[in-house]
Amino acid sequence: MADHAPTGPVELGAKMDYEEHEKTYSMFLALTKFGTLACVALLIAMAFGFFTSAGFFSATILFILINVVGFFLLR
């Protein structure tokens, strides 16, 4: 088998695609940010629906409202 290990000094390392790394990290941060927003909105809407007399449909409207407002605030 052919050996494709780098032959240069160890501190230089392999060539990196830093532009692709930055895009991947930005996507990870966006996914984390909006995923956290969805989880928090779901917990608030569930608490609103279960612990008040508002009911399922009011909690669903609150969930959508929190997500829309949060999306515009986190952009």
C-alpha positions in Angstrom: 0.0 0.0 0.0 1.1 3.5 -0.6 1.9 5.7 2.3 0.2 9.1 2.0 1.4 10.5 5.3 2.7 14.1 5.2 6.5 14.2 5.1 7.0 17.7 6.4 7.5 18.9 9.9 4.8 18.0 12.4 4.0 21.6 13.4 2.9 22.4 9.9 0.3 19.7 9.8 -2.0 18.8 7.0 -3.5 21.4 4.7 -6.9 22.6 6.1 -9.9 24.0 4.2 -10.5 26.9 6.6 -13.4 28.3 4.6 -15.3 25.0 4.8 -14.5 24.9 8.5 -16.0 28.3 9.1 -19.1 27.5 7.1 -19.6 24.3 9.1 -19.1 26.1 12.4 -21.5 28.8 11.4 -24.1 26.2 10.5 -23.5 24.4 13.9 -24.0 27.7 15.8 -27.2 28.5 13.9 -28.6 25.0 14.5 -27.8 25.3 18.2 -29.3 28.8 18.5 -32.6 28.0 16.8 -32.8 24.5 18.3 -32.5 26.0 21.8 -35.2 28.6 20.9 -37.5 25.8 19.8 -37.0 23.8 23.0 -37.5 26.9 25.3 -40.6 27.9 23.3 -42.0 24.4 23.6 -41.4 24.3 27.4 -43.0 27.7 27.9 -46.0 26.7 25.8 -46.4 23.4 27.6 -46.3 25.1 30.9 -48.9 27.6 29.7 -51.2 24.9 28.4 -50.9 22.5 31.3 -50.9 24.9 34.3 -53.5 27.4 33.2 -57.0 27.0 31.8 -55.9 28.3 28.4 -55.9 24.9 26.7 -54.1 23.3 23.7 -54.9 25.8 21.0 -53.8 28.8 23.1 -50.6 27.0 23.9 -50.0 26.2 20.2 -50.5 29.9 19.3 -48.1 30.9 22.0 -45.5 28.4 20.8 -45.7 29.8 17.2 -45.6 33.4 18.5 -42.5 32.8 20.6 -40.7 31.1 17.7 -41.5 33.9 15.3 -40.5 36.7 17.7 -37.4 34.7 18.8 -36.4 34.1 15.1 -36.4 37.9 14.4 -34.5 38.7 17.6 -31.8 36.1 17.0 -31.1 36.8 13.4 
